[in-house]
């Protein structure tokens, strides 16, 4: 009887250990882009979504700055952001007469699986000289500061270098004529948006970008680029995040 009890007790602890290891494995699975709000460990406080990004659960020091595979340039359709939340919050880019089409959301270090974020705990706001560069790239300063803290700190660059690289990435992308701040609402199939960008950008291929949507509206075009920004980059996991709606609307520029 004593031998049987010891065997049962050992089995109980073995099962518990395996369950703990499984839970830790789930917690450490890589995150895709900004969609990791469900990966927080049991008992942790839920992280509220930021205005534009969903923050993944990841220790700031878990990834060395500059240690990533490629960049994702996210271009946001400004009028959709304003229609969904920006105008209600009084965001600068949603002011009447702003006439924004696609604007820079951010330049994100990305890995083949997952992405780093918040690589510098307690990162300070970028200095004035860096913000002078950012103002020519981002639609508003608050977004630029947020992107630096969350993504720029993982780039291995200084704030000035990161904002300058973001500008170079933006300048590499040719916006199709039909998306250059149209004055009326339009409807497209997501694949039509992708085809327009493929046709306008030499070397860009399917599997190197994703068109995303939110509540039936065109949200973003995300393009993958090599770390030196010279070439477009195949990025299967990013491409799989593409919108699957049959048709989406692009509100007119304000």
N, C-alpha and C positions, 0 to 999 in steps of 0.2 A: 504493500500500500504506500509506503514512504517513497519507494522508487517511482511509482506512477505519479504521485503528487509532484515530485521534482521535475519529471518530464513535462507535465502539464504546465507547470510554472514557467519553464524555459520556453515553451511554445508561445505562451502569452506575451512574454517580453519580446520574442522574435517578431511576432505580428505587429506589435506596437512600434518597433524600430523600423520595420518596412514601411508602415504607414507614414511615419515622420519623414523618411527619405523620399517617399513619393510626393508628399506635400512640398518639400523643399525643391524637388525637381520641377514641379509645376511653377513655383514661384520664380525659378531662375530661367525659365524658358525665355527666348529672345522676344522683344517687342517689335512690332512693325509700325514705323512712322510714329504717329502720336496716338495710337489706339491700344493703350496698355492699362487703362483704368481698372481693369478687372484682374490685374496680376498682383495686387497687394496681398501681403501675407495675412493669415488669419489673425484677427484681433487688431489689425492696424486701422487707423482712422482713414476713411475714404478721402482721396484727394479730389477736391472740386476741380472741374475742367477749367483751364485758363480761358481767356476770351477767344483765343484762336487755336490753342494746342491742348491736347489731353496729355497731362504729365504722367509718364510711366513710373512705376515704383523701381527705383534703382539708386544705389548709394552714389553720391556725387564722385567719390574717389575710385569707383569700380573700373573705370576706363581711363587710360592715359590720354590726355589731349593729343590730337593728331593721329591716333590709332584707329583708323576707319578705312573703308574700301573705296568709297566714291561719294559724290554729293547728289542730293536731290534739290533741285530748284523748284519751289512751289510758287506758282503765279495764281493769285486769287482774282476771281471776277468780282470787282469791287461792288457793283450794284447788287449782287446777290447777298454779299455780306451785309450791306446796308439794309436790304429788305428784311433779312432774317433777324438782325440784332443791332447792327452798327448805328443806324439812324436813331433808334430808340435810346441808345446810350450817348448820343451826341458826339459820335466820333468825327474827327476832323475830315477824314476822307469822304464822309457822307454829306458834307455841307453842300447846299444848292450851288450849282455851277461848277462843281469839282470836275465833272466830265471824265471820270476815271473809267477805263476799261479794265484790262488786266493790270494788276499791281503786284509788286513783290510781297509775298508773305514771308518767305525765308529761304535761306540756303542751309540745308541740313546734312551734316555728316551721316553717312549711312553705311551699314555693313551688308554683306550678302545675306546675313540673317540678323535681323534686329538693328538697333541703332543706339548710339551713346547719347546721353543728355546730362545737363547740369554737372559738367565735369569739374567745376571749380566752386567749392562750397563757399557761400558768402561773397560771391563775385560782386565787385563794385560796379557802379554804373560807368559806362564808357566816358572817357574824358571829352572835353569840348571839341578838340580837334577831330576826334573820331566821329562825333555826332555831326560835324560839318559835312563829312563824307556821307554819313547815313541819310541825311536829309535829302540828298540827291538820288537816293535809291529806294527808300521806303516811303509809303504814303503818310506816315506820321511817326513822331519820335518815340512814343510809348511802345509801339510795335518793335521798332529797332532795338530798344533797350531789352525788351523781353526776349527777342531772338538771340541777342548776344549772350544773355545769361543761360538760356536753355540749350542753344545749339552752337553758338560761336565759341563758347568756352571749351568745346570739344574739338575745335578745328586745329588747335595748335598754333593759331595766329593771334596777333594782337587785335584789339578792337578795330583799329584803323585798317589793318590788313584784311580782317574778316569782312568789313563793310565794303572795302574796295573789291574784294573777290566776288562778293554778292552782286555788285554792279557789273563786273565783267561777265558773270554768268547770265545776268539779265540781258546784257547787250548781245550775247551770243544767239539768243532766241529771236527769230523773226515772227512777229505776230501776224497771222493771216489778215488780209484786208477786211474781211467780214467781221472781225472782232476788234477793230480799231475804233473803240468808243462809238458804237452805233447809236442812233437817236431813237430807235424804236425797239420794242421787245421782239425777240426772235425765239423760235423753237428749233431744236436740232435733236437728232439721235446722237448719243455720246460718241458713236463711231464716226459720225460726220465731223465732229470737233477734232477727233484724233486725225482723221484723214487730212483735214485742212492744215494742221500743224506739220504732219509728215511731208506734205507737198511744199510747204513754205521753208522747211529747214533741211538742207542737204545733209545726208548722213543719218538723219533721225529715222528709226525703224520701229515697227510694232515691237513691244517688249522692252522699249526704252523709255516709256512714259505711261502715265495714267491720267484719264479724265475723271474727276470725282464730282459727285453731286450731293445735294442735301435738300430734302423736302421738295423734290422736283425741280430744283434750280441748279444751273451750272455753278459749281463751287470753285474748283481749281483745275489747273493743268500742271502736273508734276513731271518734270523732265530729269532724267538721270544723266549725270556728267562725270567724267573722270576727275580725279583729284586735282589735276593740273588745268581742268576746265577746257582742254583742247578738243576732247572727243565726247560724243554721246556714248552712254554706257548701258549695256544690257542689264536689266534689273527685274528678274522674274517676280520676286515677291512684291515689289512696288507695283508692277503692272497688274498683279492680281487684285489690287485694291480698287481697280477701276469701277466706275458706275455701271450698274447693270440694268438701269431703267431703259425703257424703250425710247422715251422722248423726254427731254429736259428743256427748260426755258432759260433764256438769258435776259434778265430785265435790262431796260435801256440805261445807258450811263446817265448819271444825275447832272 
